[in-house]
Amino acid sequence: MLGPPFRLLPFWVREPVFILVGSVFGVRIMYLAAHEQNWAAAGIGTVFLVFTAIRVHTVVRALRARRSPDQPAPAGGTVPPQAPAEPRP
């Protein structure tokens, strides 16, 4: 029911909404599962959190690719030092 409207949203709006909803639902389901000691609910909450982690990974890769489209992003998350600009005559 909500799928088609979400598909119309741009990537930079849709993905944070999915991350927010997935993390809230996942944590809430895990909390209730721990409180009630229900293993099935814990499994569902884990699935929500795993898919949310995949979404976060996708957004981070897209941000890094957008930041420097000509070269791959460094693995450590640090930006290599830039050479000083040469003065123009």
C-alpha positions in Angstrom: 0.0 0.0 0.0 2.8 2.4 0.8 5.2 1.0 -1.8 4.3 3.1 -4.8 4.4 6.5 -3.0 7.8 5.5 -1.6 9.1 4.6 -5.0 8.3 8.1 -6.2 10.5 9.7 -3.6 14.1 10.4 -4.5 16.9 8.1 -3.1 18.1 10.7 -0.6 14.6 11.0 1.0 13.5 7.4 0.7 16.5 5.6 2.2 16.7 7.7 5.4 13.0 7.1 5.9 13.6 3.3 5.5 16.6 3.5 7.9 14.6 5.3 10.5 11.5 3.1 10.3 13.6 -0.1 10.2 15.7 0.8 13.1 12.8 1.9 15.3 10.8 -1.2 14.5 13.8 -3.5 14.9 14.8 -2.1 18.3 11.2 -2.1 19.5 10.6 -5.7 18.5 13.9 -6.8 20.0 13.0 -5.0 23.3 9.6 -6.7 23.4 11.2 -10.0 22.6 13.7 -9.7 25.4 11.1 -8.6 27.8 8.7 -11.5 26.9 11.5 -14.0 26.2 10.0 -14.7 22.7 12.6 -16.2 20.3 10.4 -15.8 17.2 10.0 -12.0 17.8 13.7 -11.8 18.4 14.3 -13.3 15.0 12.0 -10.9 13.3 13.6 -7.9 15.1 17.0 -9.2 14.0 15.8 -9.4 10.4 14.7 -5.8 10.6 18.0 -4.6 12.0 20.0 -6.6 9.4 18.1 -5.1 6.5 18.5 -1.6 8.1 22.3 -2.2 8.3 22.3 -3.1 4.6 20.4 0.1 3.8 22.9 2.1 5.9 25.8 0.5 4.0 24.1 1.3 0.7 23.7 5.0 1.6 27.3 5.2 2.9 28.6 3.8 -0.4 26.4 6.2 -2.4 27.7 9.2 -0.4 31.3 8.2 -0.9 30.7 7.6 -4.6 29.0 11.0 -4.9 31.8 12.7 -3.0 34.5 11.6 -5.4 33.1 10.1 -8.6 36.4 9.7 -10.4 38.3 7.7 -7.7 37.1 5.0 -5.2 36.6 6.0 -1.6 39.3 5.0 0.9 38.5 2.0 2.9 39.3 3.6 6.3 36.9 6.4 5.9 39.7 9.0 5.9 40.4 11.5 3.2 43.9 11.4 1.7 45.8 14.7 2.1 45.6 17.0 -1.0 48.7 18.5 -2.6 49.0 22.2 -2.2 47.6 24.2 -5.1 50.2 25.9 -7.3 49.9 29.6 -7.5 48.9 31.0 -10.9 51.0 33.7 -12.5 
